[in-house]
Amino acid sequence: MANRIELNVDGTAHTIDADPDMPLLYALRDDLGLKNPRFGCGLAQCGACTVLMDGEPVRSCSVQVSDAAGHKITTLAGIGTPDKPHKVQAAFIEEQTPQCGYCMNGWVMSSVALLDKNPKPSDAEIRDALSTLKCRCGTHEAILRAVKRAAQA
């Protein structure tokens, strides 16, 4: 049965009619029409669906939309624009990090959360914060360089 659910996404209030158990990912993509986050594994293992909920990275495929109500949800679209990218987005572009780009949503959003908490992380802290994300293209070293570049910006 559908319920009216209020979401705050990228600073904008939205009301949707949805099953409270539906994954937040489906609400973001299907109800709100966002292109990111992306569906990856559907099991919270790859990170392609990562969003920030009250500043913490979460896998939107495993968060029920009803649990997201009342929280501040930030997506990739909410951190920067093509004309004024977030420093992490700019660093990922400068380091030419993406190959296929499918997983970049998770890497960027997790990096933003890391740098918001720890503006000058060590290599070990970066690796630890990003350790649960998957990139099949193998751009891990470029990602590490991008996060370090963003930390220096």
C-alpha positions as a printed Julia matrix, in Angstrom:
153×3 Matrix{Float64}:
  0.0    0.0     0.0
  1.38   3.41   -0.97
  1.94   6.12    1.61
  2.72   9.8     1.17
  6.41  10.18    1.96
  8.25  13.47    2.22
 11.88  13.57    1.15
 14.44  16.36    1.26
 16.7   15.72   -1.73
 19.45  18.13   -2.7
 17.8   20.87   -0.64
 14.36  20.5    -2.24
 11.29  19.06   -0.53
  9.48  16.33   -2.45
  6.35  14.35   -1.65
  5.86  10.97   -3.28
  3.32   8.2    -2.99
  5.26   5.01   -2.43
  5.4    1.72   -0.61
  7.33   2.56    2.59
  9.53  -0.51    2.08
 10.62   0.55   -1.42
 14.35   1.26   -1.72
 15.29   4.93   -1.66
 17.16   4.32   -4.92
 13.9    3.61   -6.75
 12.28   6.78   -5.38
 15.27   8.87   -6.47
 15.44   7.42   -9.96
 11.84   6.52  -10.77
  9.8    9.06   -8.81
 12.19  12.03   -8.87
 13.83  11.25  -12.23
 17.45  11.54  -11.05
 20.11   9.9   -13.21
 22.42   9.32  -10.27
 22.64   7.32   -8.07
 22.81   4.23  -10.21
 21.57   0.71   -9.77
 24.57  -1.58   -9.49
 24.19  -4.8    -7.57
 21.02  -4.14   -5.56
 22.74  -5.73   -2.54
 24.62  -2.71   -1.1
 27.92  -4.25   -2.15
 29.19  -2.15   -5.06
 28.39   1.45   -4.06
 27.05   2.75   -7.38
 23.87   3.83   -5.56
 25.63   5.82   -2.81
 24.02   9.02   -1.55
 24.7   11.07    1.54
 22.06  10.92    4.26
 22.72  13.66    6.78
 26.29  13.73    5.47
 26.91   9.99    5.84
 27.38   7.78    2.77
 24.63   5.17    2.5
 23.7    2.65   -0.15
 20.33   3.85   -1.39
 19.45   0.37   -2.69
 19.29  -0.87    0.91
 17.65   2.12    2.63
 13.86   2.0     2.76
 12.32   5.2     1.44
 10.35   5.57    4.68
 13.63   5.53    6.64
 14.94   8.4     4.51
 12.0   10.65    5.37
 13.07  13.47    7.68
 16.71  13.21    6.63
 18.75  15.41    4.32
 19.55  13.37    1.2
 22.34  14.61   -1.05
 22.98  13.12   -4.48
 25.72  13.74   -7.0
 23.51  16.42   -8.56
 23.4   18.24   -5.22
 27.12  18.75   -4.67
 28.1   20.73   -7.76
 27.21  21.8   -11.28
 29.01  21.51  -14.6
 29.88  25.21  -14.33
 30.9   25.02  -10.68
 31.86  21.44   -9.76
 32.57  20.36   -6.2
 36.31  20.11   -5.53
 36.03  16.29   -5.57
 34.26  16.33   -8.94
 36.92  18.72  -10.3
 39.73  16.51   -9.02
 38.17  13.37  -10.55
 37.98  15.21  -13.9
 41.54  16.54  -13.63
 42.88  13.06  -12.84
 40.77  11.57  -15.67
 39.51   9.02  -13.19
 36.44   7.57  -14.92
 36.69   5.0   -17.65
 33.17   3.7   -18.06
 32.01   6.01  -15.25
 29.23   3.74  -14.01
 30.58   3.46  -10.46
 31.87   7.04  -10.12
 28.77   8.17   -8.22
 29.78   6.02   -5.24
 33.42   7.03   -5.31
 32.66  10.74   -5.54
 29.95  10.73   -2.86
 32.06   8.65   -0.46
 35.05  10.93   -1.08
 32.94  14.02   -0.36
 31.81  12.48    2.94
 35.39  11.58    3.85
 36.78  15.04    3.13
 33.92  16.73    4.96
 34.91  14.79    8.1
 38.65  14.64    7.54
 39.95  17.38    5.22
 43.52  16.02    5.16
 43.28  12.22    5.21
 46.28   9.94    4.91
 46.51   7.41    2.09
 45.46   4.7     4.55
 42.43   6.71    5.67
 41.39   7.27    2.05
 41.76   3.59    1.24
 39.8    2.64    4.35
 36.95   5.06    3.59
 36.65   3.76    0.03
 37.4    0.09    0.7
 33.86  -1.19    0.17
 33.41   0.35   -3.29
 33.88  -1.56   -6.52
 35.31  -0.38   -9.85
 35.57  -3.04  -12.52
 37.66  -0.77  -14.76
 40.45  -0.74  -12.15
 40.88   3.02  -11.8
 41.68   2.75   -8.1
 45.07   4.49   -8.28
 43.6    7.41  -10.25
 40.81   7.64   -7.68
 43.35   7.8    -4.85
 45.2   10.59   -6.7
 41.92  12.46   -7.24
 40.97  12.31   -3.57
 44.43  13.51   -2.57
 44.16  16.35   -5.11
 40.76  17.35   -3.73
 42.16  17.32   -0.18
 44.83  19.8    -1.3
 42.34  22.13   -3.03
